């Protein structure tokens, strides 16, 4: 889910506002990991993620009525395709979160999707990825290997789910950019969110047990995930991206796994071994390398 690029360089005041909004967006996204993990203490994973995005999609739809009215049949069909991929990715992500013992580590694995985007663009759409991709990919894989080597070579089930989610999201981003270029971004996001609810909730009700009691805390974590970490986060991100260039926005959005690791250390008292820190560091370096052309242009005054 991303906004269209701005046609000209933003003014200094706009850049500062964009930086603050996008940084706040990454902080809220990191908090969303905490909200979701806490909610899973009382709710089955598929039921939670289906409810979260159904609520978020309905609320966002109230802010997006003009864009939804402008959606034609072809745009709706293409948006549903992207929504189905988004639903698949979110199912893998929430299953990863349910089986994860370390949120900080998990957030860096999830971010590997950014590195895989140009690879999928080459495989499925014939795009020529930047040369930095072939430097970033081994770094990311090396980081994943370091995380898997903690306590011996053993890839946990949660790590597999997060890696699968990153792969699906990389494919989704490519389909998003090639198939739905003319669909209003808010309308697309509403369809994506509602697709998770429509596609995930029915099977969840069949294979999972509905919570017998809804405590105030569980309901609070669900609403925080839906309204703050999903709806509010998207609205802030969309507005922040509209005030700056895509390269600058992408650079700031790379902070999400860093904030997530810090939040998990504070909230859950998580710690990392030297090998885990090395793995996360390699993955973050891969993110920087994969965006190096944009970063160089940004600091060279050409972004």
C-alpha positions as CSV (number, residue, x, y, z in Angstrom):
1,X,0.0,0.0,0.0
2,X,1.7,3.1,-1.2
3,X,0.9,6.6,-2.4
4,X,1.8,7.9,-5.8
5,X,5.0,9.8,-6.1
6,X,5.1,13.6,-5.8
7,X,5.8,15.4,-9.1
8,X,8.3,17.9,-7.7
9,X,10.7,18.2,-4.8
10,X,8.9,19.1,-1.6
11,X,9.6,22.4,0.3
12,X,11.6,22.3,3.5
13,X,8.5,22.6,5.6
14,X,6.9,19.7,3.8
15,X,10.0,17.6,4.2
16,X,10.0,18.1,7.9
17,X,6.3,17.3,8.2
18,X,6.8,14.2,6.0
19,X,9.7,13.0,8.1
20,X,7.8,13.4,11.3
21,X,4.6,11.7,10.0
22,X,6.5,8.8,8.4
23,X,8.7,8.3,11.5
24,X,5.5,8.2,13.6
25,X,4.1,5.7,11.1
26,X,7.0,3.4,11.7
27,X,6.6,3.7,15.4
28,X,2.9,2.9,15.2
29,X,3.7,-0.1,12.9
30,X,6.2,-1.3,15.6
31,X,3.6,-0.9,18.3
32,X,1.2,-3.0,16.1
33,X,3.5,-6.0,16.6
34,X,3.0,-5.6,20.3
35,X,-0.8,-5.1,20.0
36,X,-1.1,-8.2,17.8
37,X,1.1,-10.4,20.1
38,X,-0.9,-9.4,23.1
39,X,-4.2,-10.0,21.3
40,X,-3.1,-13.5,20.4
41,X,-2.9,-14.4,24.1
42,X,-6.7,-14.6,24.1
43,X,-7.7,-15.1,20.5
44,X,-6.9,-17.7,17.8
45,X,-4.6,-16.2,15.1
46,X,-6.8,-16.4,12.0
47,X,-9.9,-15.1,13.9
48,X,-7.8,-12.2,15.1
49,X,-6.3,-11.2,11.8
50,X,-9.7,-11.6,10.0
51,X,-11.5,-9.4,12.6
52,X,-8.6,-6.9,12.6
53,X,-8.7,-6.2,8.9
54,X,-12.5,-6.4,8.6
55,X,-12.8,-3.6,11.2
56,X,-10.0,-1.6,9.7
57,X,-11.4,-1.9,6.2
58,X,-14.9,-0.8,7.2
59,X,-13.5,2.2,9.1
60,X,-11.2,3.2,6.3
61,X,-14.1,2.8,3.8
62,X,-15.9,5.6,5.6
63,X,-12.9,7.9,4.8
64,X,-12.7,6.7,1.2
65,X,-16.2,6.9,-0.3
66,X,-15.3,9.1,-3.3
67,X,-12.4,6.8,-4.2
68,X,-14.6,3.7,-3.9
69,X,-17.3,5.3,-6.1
70,X,-14.7,5.9,-8.7
71,X,-13.7,2.2,-8.8
72,X,-14.8,0.5,-12.0
73,X,-15.3,-3.2,-12.6
74,X,-11.8,-3.9,-13.9
75,X,-10.3,-1.9,-11.0
76,X,-12.4,-3.9,-8.5
77,X,-11.3,-7.2,-10.1
78,X,-7.6,-6.2,-10.0
79,X,-7.9,-4.9,-6.5
80,X,-9.5,-8.2,-5.4
81,X,-6.5,-10.1,-6.9
82,X,-4.1,-7.9,-4.9
83,X,-6.3,-8.3,-1.8
84,X,-6.2,-12.1,-2.1
85,X,-2.4,-12.0,-2.1
86,X,-2.5,-9.6,0.8
87,X,-4.7,-12.0,2.7
88,X,-2.3,-14.9,2.0
89,X,0.6,-12.8,3.2
90,X,-1.2,-11.8,6.4
91,X,-2.2,-15.4,7.2
92,X,1.4,-16.4,7.0
93,X,2.4,-13.3,9.0
94,X,0.0,-13.9,11.8
95,X,0.9,-17.7,12.0
96,X,4.5,-16.6,12.2
97,X,3.6,-14.2,15.1
98,X,1.7,-16.9,16.9
99,X,4.7,-19.3,16.7
100,X,7.4,-16.7,17.2
101,X,9.4,-16.5,20.4
102,X,11.3,-13.3,19.4
103,X,9.5,-10.3,17.9
104,X,12.6,-8.3,17.2
105,X,14.1,-11.1,15.1
106,X,10.8,-11.7,13.4
107,X,10.4,-8.1,12.3
108,X,13.8,-8.2,10.5
109,X,12.9,-11.5,8.7
110,X,9.6,-9.9,7.6
111,X,11.5,-6.9,6.2
112,X,13.4,-9.2,3.7
113,X,10.4,-8.8,1.4
114,X,11.8,-5.4,0.4
115,X,15.0,-7.1,-0.9
116,X,13.0,-9.7,-2.8
117,X,10.8,-7.2,-4.7
118,X,13.2,-6.5,-7.6
119,X,14.0,-10.3,-7.9
120,X,10.3,-11.0,-8.4
121,X,10.0,-8.1,-10.8
122,X,12.7,-9.8,-12.9
123,X,11.2,-13.3,-12.7
124,X,7.6,-12.4,-13.4
125,X,7.6,-9.1,-15.2
126,X,10.9,-9.0,-17.0
127,X,12.1,-5.8,-15.2
128,X,15.8,-5.2,-14.9
129,X,16.6,-4.9,-11.2
130,X,19.4,-2.6,-10.0
131,X,22.8,-4.2,-9.6
132,X,22.6,-3.5,-5.8
133,X,19.9,-6.2,-5.6
134,X,22.5,-8.9,-6.2
135,X,24.6,-7.6,-3.3
136,X,21.6,-7.1,-1.0
137,X,20.2,-10.6,-1.5
138,X,23.2,-12.6,-0.2
139,X,23.4,-10.2,2.8
140,X,19.8,-10.9,3.6
141,X,20.2,-14.6,3.3
142,X,23.3,-14.5,5.4
143,X,21.4,-12.6,8.1
144,X,18.6,-15.2,8.0
145,X,21.2,-17.9,8.3
146,X,22.7,-16.2,11.4
147,X,19.2,-16.1,13.0
148,X,18.7,-19.8,12.2
149,X,22.1,-20.8,13.7
150,X,21.2,-19.6,17.2
151,X,21.4,-22.8,19.2
152,X,22.5,-24.9,16.2
153,X,21.2,-24.9,12.7
154,X,17.4,-25.0,13.2
155,X,14.9,-22.9,11.5
156,X,11.9,-22.4,13.7
157,X,8.3,-22.7,12.4
158,X,7.6,-19.1,13.0
159,X,10.7,-18.1,10.9
160,X,9.4,-20.2,8.0
161,X,6.0,-18.4,8.2
162,X,7.6,-15.0,8.3
163,X,9.9,-15.8,5.4
164,X,6.8,-17.1,3.5
165,X,5.0,-13.9,4.3
166,X,7.9,-11.8,3.1
167,X,7.9,-13.7,-0.2
168,X,4.2,-13.3,-0.7
169,X,4.4,-9.5,0.1
170,X,7.2,-9.1,-2.4
171,X,5.0,-10.7,-5.1
172,X,2.1,-8.6,-4.0
173,X,4.1,-5.4,-4.3
174,X,5.0,-6.3,-7.9
175,X,1.4,-7.2,-8.9
176,X,0.3,-4.0,-7.1
177,X,2.6,-1.8,-9.2
178,X,1.9,-3.6,-12.5
179,X,-1.8,-4.4,-12.4
180,X,-3.5,-1.7,-10.4
181,X,-1.6,1.5,-11.4
182,X,-4.8,3.4,-12.1
183,X,-6.8,2.3,-9.1
184,X,-7.3,5.0,-6.4
185,X,-4.9,4.1,-3.5
186,X,-7.5,4.4,-0.8
187,X,-10.0,2.3,-2.7
188,X,-7.3,-0.4,-3.3
189,X,-6.4,-0.4,0.4
190,X,-10.0,-0.8,1.5
191,X,-10.4,-3.8,-0.8
192,X,-7.2,-5.3,0.4
193,X,-8.2,-5.0,4.1
194,X,-11.7,-6.3,3.5
195,X,-10.3,-9.2,1.4
196,X,-8.5,-10.4,4.5
197,X,-11.8,-10.4,6.5
198,X,-13.8,-12.0,3.8
199,X,-11.3,-14.7,2.9
200,X,-9.9,-15.5,6.3
201,X,-12.9,-15.2,8.7
202,X,-15.1,-18.0,7.3
203,X,-12.4,-20.7,7.4
204,X,-11.2,-19.4,10.8
205,X,-14.7,-19.9,12.2
206,X,-14.6,-23.5,10.9
207,X,-11.2,-24.5,12.2
208,X,-10.7,-22.3,15.2
209,X,-12.6,-22.0,18.5
210,X,-14.4,-18.7,19.0
211,X,-13.2,-17.1,22.3
212,X,-15.6,-18.0,25.1
213,X,-15.0,-14.8,26.9
214,X,-14.1,-11.4,25.6
215,X,-12.1,-9.6,28.2
216,X,-11.7,-5.9,28.1
217,X,-8.0,-6.3,27.6
218,X,-8.4,-8.6,24.6
219,X,-11.0,-6.3,23.0
220,X,-8.7,-3.4,23.6
221,X,-5.7,-5.1,21.9
222,X,-7.9,-6.0,18.9
223,X,-9.2,-2.5,18.5
224,X,-5.8,-1.0,18.9
225,X,-4.5,-3.3,16.2
226,X,-7.4,-2.5,13.9
227,X,-7.8,1.3,14.5
228,X,-4.3,2.4,15.4
229,X,-1.9,0.0,13.9
230,X,-3.9,-0.4,10.6
231,X,-6.3,2.4,9.8
232,X,-4.5,5.3,11.5
233,X,-1.2,4.0,10.4
234,X,-2.3,3.9,6.8
235,X,-3.8,7.4,6.8
236,X,-0.7,8.9,8.3
237,X,1.5,7.0,5.9
238,X,-0.5,8.0,2.8
239,X,-0.4,11.7,3.8
240,X,3.3,11.6,4.7
241,X,4.2,10.0,1.4
242,X,2.2,12.7,-0.4
243,X,4.6,15.3,1.0
244,X,7.9,13.8,0.0
245,X,9.6,11.7,-2.7
246,X,9.2,7.9,-2.8
247,X,12.9,7.4,-2.1
248,X,12.9,9.5,1.0
249,X,9.7,7.7,2.3
250,X,11.3,4.3,1.7
251,X,14.4,5.3,3.6
252,X,12.3,6.3,6.7
253,X,10.0,3.2,6.5
254,X,13.1,1.0,6.9
255,X,13.1,2.0,10.5
256,X,10.1,-0.2,11.3
257,X,12.1,-3.4,12.3
258,X,14.5,-1.3,14.4
259,X,11.6,0.2,16.4
260,X,10.0,-3.2,16.7
261,X,13.1,-4.8,18.2
262,X,13.4,-1.9,20.7
263,X,9.6,-2.1,21.5
264,X,9.9,-5.9,22.1
265,X,13.0,-5.3,24.3
266,X,11.0,-2.8,26.4
267,X,7.6,-4.6,26.5
268,X,8.6,-8.2,26.6
269,X,12.2,-7.8,28.0
270,X,13.5,-9.5,24.9
271,X,17.3,-9.7,24.5
272,X,19.5,-10.7,21.5
273,X,22.6,-12.8,21.4
274,X,25.6,-11.7,19.4
275,X,24.6,-14.0,16.6
276,X,21.0,-12.7,16.5
277,X,22.3,-9.1,16.5
278,X,24.6,-10.0,13.6
279,X,21.7,-11.6,11.7
280,X,19.5,-8.5,12.2
281,X,22.4,-6.2,11.3
282,X,23.0,-8.1,8.0
283,X,19.3,-7.9,7.1
284,X,19.2,-4.2,7.8
285,X,22.4,-3.7,5.8
286,X,20.7,-5.6,2.9
287,X,17.7,-3.2,3.2
288,X,20.1,-0.2,2.9
289,X,22.0,-1.7,0.0
290,X,18.8,-2.5,-1.8
291,X,17.8,1.1,-1.5
292,X,21.3,2.4,-2.2
293,X,20.5,4.1,-5.5
294,X,17.7,6.0,-3.9
295,X,19.7,6.8,-0.8
296,X,22.7,8.1,-2.9
297,X,20.3,10.2,-4.9
298,X,18.7,11.5,-1.7
299,X,21.9,12.7,-0.1
300,X,23.2,13.8,-3.5
301,X,20.2,16.2,-3.8
302,X,18.6,14.3,-6.7
303,X,15.8,12.4,-4.8
